[in-house]
């Protein structure tokens, strides 16, 4: 399940975009929330980028309007967390 681990990291970094610096400071709880809420969206919207953190971040940002409500809430929370 090496792909799932790499995907999780890419997804969390994607959710913390646009602020790359500090993504490592996101709590384990937030990371788990992000993976649970957004895995389906990432697979649906960005399947070609799942193993690349930068591309996943760009893709999730590009398709923000198409994220499910739960994923968008986590995405927005991640952005707010990075802003503080």
Phi, psi and omega in degrees: 000033179300323180297318180298317178297315179294321178297317180300316179296314180298320180295314181297317178295320177300322180287335181272359176296146014270000185267094180294313182294132178097356180300331179291346180273358178293140183292155176300327179295317178296317179302316180295318177302315182298314181296316181295317185282332192242357181304312180300318179295316181296318179294321181288315188267331189225044186298331182284350185246003193304334183259006181238115185300312182297315181292322177295317178301313181295319181293314180297322178294316181300320184259020182309318182295340181260002178293149175297158181304318180295317179292318180298322178297317178292318179302311181295322177297319178297319178294316179297320180298318181292333182285341183265000000 
